[in-house]
């Protein structure tokens, strides 16, 4: 695994975070889905960037075959799987021409996924779960990596969509932008004109391979067993298959954080996988957070992400106004870390490690304001790596 690929993966994450405000969890989730070859569901009202995020990801992965479709109750198999081949039909063969349709795609985005009707549901389930499409009764292996599904609402009971809902290992709820500053930045189009980083299909496949090689220590398995028992006590019983598939999610999360070993704190991602109904969501989250993150770790995790986001944004916008705003945000993060340290002396080593990096980033931001050519000069240095990429 090369440092370049690690760096590229982090560049992509931060670029998406700077373009889509308050979507850090979903950005991480969609990258994890891609690295682990799992499927992800986004549920939220219209206008919360569900389709935009998926389209942007497809652009980033150069060479990937991408299929996108808005499903309705009247959608037909032809729309999703391709029209019948007239030549074959003349010979009495019921075969579809799947070119440019879902059976030939690497990445798929299906909007209003729960509008899928019985005419397409069985084939959809088979492709998603088994990576097979039955064309004229013959199973054909499909090159599908991940399906990103989106819906404005959860499926209702009795609609026969339980199996489809279960196929999505990762599930995220989205809402409108909450922070006023982020809302104003979104309205101004901040970050929309930046040049997005990219990776090739070969690089993605290599990253997937190394994600599979990430080590899961016994401590993590033991905690997962404890979580399973506590969930059972609450009447929540995720399937053995869901637990097993979740291991690939943990491996992908570790890789995104540039590690070859899963840490206990990575288990936090499973709050998006181990619930079956909306009523279970908060109980599952509480149990998983109790086992994976203490209060200090949660605070460090949040501060680190915000510092990276601020630093990346100023690399895209070199204006004095943006520089001053970024500097003020960094000063506030430094103050937060110092306060956290004063209240948690036993965690001084962990806090100081992040504090040192944030202070260094703050100094680099100040230099960028004083010397407008700073970032260009930094980028030209052979082998130069900013603090941002080491966080």
Number of C-alpha atoms within 10 A of each C-alpha: 10 8 9 9 16 17 16 16 24 21 18 19 18 26 21 25 25 24 21 22 21 18 21 17 14 23 21 19 24 25 19 27 25 25 27 25 18 24 24 26 27 27 19 18 16 15 12 19 18 24 20 12 18 23 17 13 21 20 15 18 19 15 13 17 18 21 20 20 16 16 18 14 12 10 17 17 18 14 15 22 22 18 16 18 14 14 11 13 12 9 8 9 14 15 19 19 16 20 12 14 20 28 27 19 21 20 25 26 24 23 22 19 25 25 19 22 19 15 13 16 18 13 18 22 18 15 21 21 14 12 17 20 23 15 18 12 9 10 12 14 14 17 16 22 20 22 28 26 24 27 20 19 15 15 16 10 8 7 10 14 19 14 11 18 19 17 18 22 21 26 25 17 16 20 14 15 16 10 10 9 11 15 15 12 13 16 9 10 11 18 21 13 9 14 9 17 17 17 16 13 16 13 16 18 14 16 23 20 14 16 25 18 15 19 15 18 12 9 12 19 13 11 16 20 13 15 19 21 14 16 20 12 10 12 10 19 15 15 13 10 8 16 17 10 15 22 20 23 28 28 27 32 28 23 24 21 16 18 16 19 19 22 18 18 19 19 23 20 22 23 20 21 24 26 24 17 10 9 9 15 16 12 15 24 18 11 18 26 18 13 16 21 17 11 10 16 15 14 15 18 14 11 20 17 14 17 23 21 20 24 25 19 21 23 16 17 14 17 13 14 11 16 23 15 12 22 22 12 17 23 14 12 20 21 13 15 20 16 11 17 19 11 12 12 10 10 14 15 11 13 20 14 10 19 23 12 18 25 16 15 21 23 14 18 24 16 15 20 20 12 10 13 12 16 18 11 10 13 12 9 9 7 8 10 12 15 14 21 16 12 15
